[in-house]
């Protein structure tokens, strides 16, 4: 989480309280928790630090801590999503995926300690600096794609890919975060078993999820990264999210186009690539391995390529354009005046900001989803919320405090 996020006004959600006993046990293990810097539907995030009490040389590691109060979450989340998230987090080691430092549990509380993302999330960056140049967008997209390929190769689907869940390190390297809706993909007779839990963020959700029909979660992830790439290049949504039924119709009708402001700047190759990613028919949508073979990715300039020294251990070097953005002297703490447009070019200034607050609770999210899929079960669709997650060493299970 970034220092900027801590300045932004958080919702009126009551802050999770920590008892003196909890604080004492955490300090004994070397952890210190500071002020709240973010929140989501099911958790709150705090700035934190760690110093190994077993070592004499004092070295403090800057972290973020995601605290989940199991008494405040639904039974479905506590019994289904949370155990799955903990299991998945313990298996991930990749430069472009946020890594967990440790997961601790004390009674009804989970503490997920993660690496601190100094530069905030991708949506913050876009709102602060505007649309991202195509060359830089390709570098970041390739990092997202390599992280997603790593997940898919391990038969893990993320199911909540969005700009808010893509964190930026001090070196502006993308890290995929927040695995609250992630799941293992199961197979029957060599074919993936479709998901019937309609989760994630409505504005990034594939048409089949919005419609509320069983879906291939890996292919739904591909749609989501297509929306992310469009947002990077345009600073706008590809489809107007103000009407859920209108959103689905626009998705199926391929009714999007790049903004006039960047239409003559973007290459035809990237426009074709967006059409491939935003394929509304899941059977025609490409896999991560197929996407890697597309010209916009495959024929990237040499310095745009993310090189690997081994599986799960890519190079951390990331080059930038000489001026990917004009860095302001002061960071804006409010985005309410940022003007953005939907793909049609219509002015809708608050959309990228409004969706931060849209359907923050599970109940509100369910109401949004049921507008399109009134007969669907297992609905946990939300609008983009400011969640986070993160790194230092991997874990396989939560440790009791």
C-alpha positions, 0 to 999 in steps of 0.5 A: 500500500502506498503513502498516498493511500493513507492520506485518502479519506477512508470510509466510516467503517469501524476500525478493527480494534486490537487488544493489549494481549494481541499487541503484546504477542505480535511484538514478541514475534517482532511485528508492529502495526501502525495506522490503517491505510486501506480497507476492503469488503472483508478486511482492513489493512494497516502499515506494519513493520518487522524486526527479527527478535532473534537477531542482534543487528536491528533491521526493520522490514517495512510491511503491510498487514491485512487483518481479517476479523472472522466475527464480521465476515459471512460464513461462506467467506470464513469457511470457503474463501479465507481457507482457500486464500491462505492455502494459495498464498503459501504456494506462490513465489514469483517476482510479479506476485505479492509475496506474504511475509507470514500469516498468523492467527489468534482466535477469530483474527487473521493477520496477513503480513505482506510486503509494502508497495511504496508506489501504491496501486495501478489505479492510483497511478493512472488517476494521478498521472493520466493514461500510460504510454503504450511502451510502458503499458506493454512492459507492465502488461507483460509483467501482469501476463507473466504473473498470471501465466505462473498462476494458471500453470499452477492451475490457480485462477485469480478471479479478481484482477483489477487495477486496484489489485496490481501494486507498484514497488519502489522500482515500479514493478507490478505485483499481483495482489489480493487472492481473496477470490482465487481458487484452484481449477479442477478437471474432469476428463481433461477439461476444466470444471466451470466455476459457479461462484460469481465473484470479483468486480463487476467492471472487470468481470467477463460477460459470462460472469455478468450473465451468471452462467458457469464459466471457465475462471482462467478465461475470465482472468484473460478478459480482466487483463484486457480491461486493465490494458484498456484502462492503462492506455485510455484512462477510462473504462472500455464499457459504461459501467453505470448500467449493469444490463447495458454493460453486458449488452455492450460487452457482447456487442463489442461496443468499445473503442479507444478514446479520441485523445489517444486514437492516433497515438496507439499502434494498430497492433495494440488495438488488434490486441485489445480486440483479442483480449476483449473477446466476449465469447469465452470459447474463442478467448485465448489462454495465457500461453496463446496471448504470449504469442500475439505480435504485440507481446511476442515482437516487443522491443528487446528492452520491453521484455521481462527476462527470466533466470528461472521459473518463479524467479524473473529478473527484477530489472524494469526499464522505463521510457525517459518520461513515462509521466510528469511527476508532480511536486505534490501528490494529490490526496483527492481524485474526485475531480479527475475527468475520465471517459468511457470507451464511447468517448462520452464524458463521465468524470467520476466513473473510475473514482465512483467504482472504488466505493461501489458495492463495498459490502458483500450485500451491496455487491450481491444486489449489483450482480443480481440485477443481471443474474437474478437466478444465480447462486453464489454471487459475490460481485463487487465494484473495485475496492481498495484491497491489498496483500503481500511478501518476504517469505512464503508460508503454507498455513496460518500460524497460531499466535 
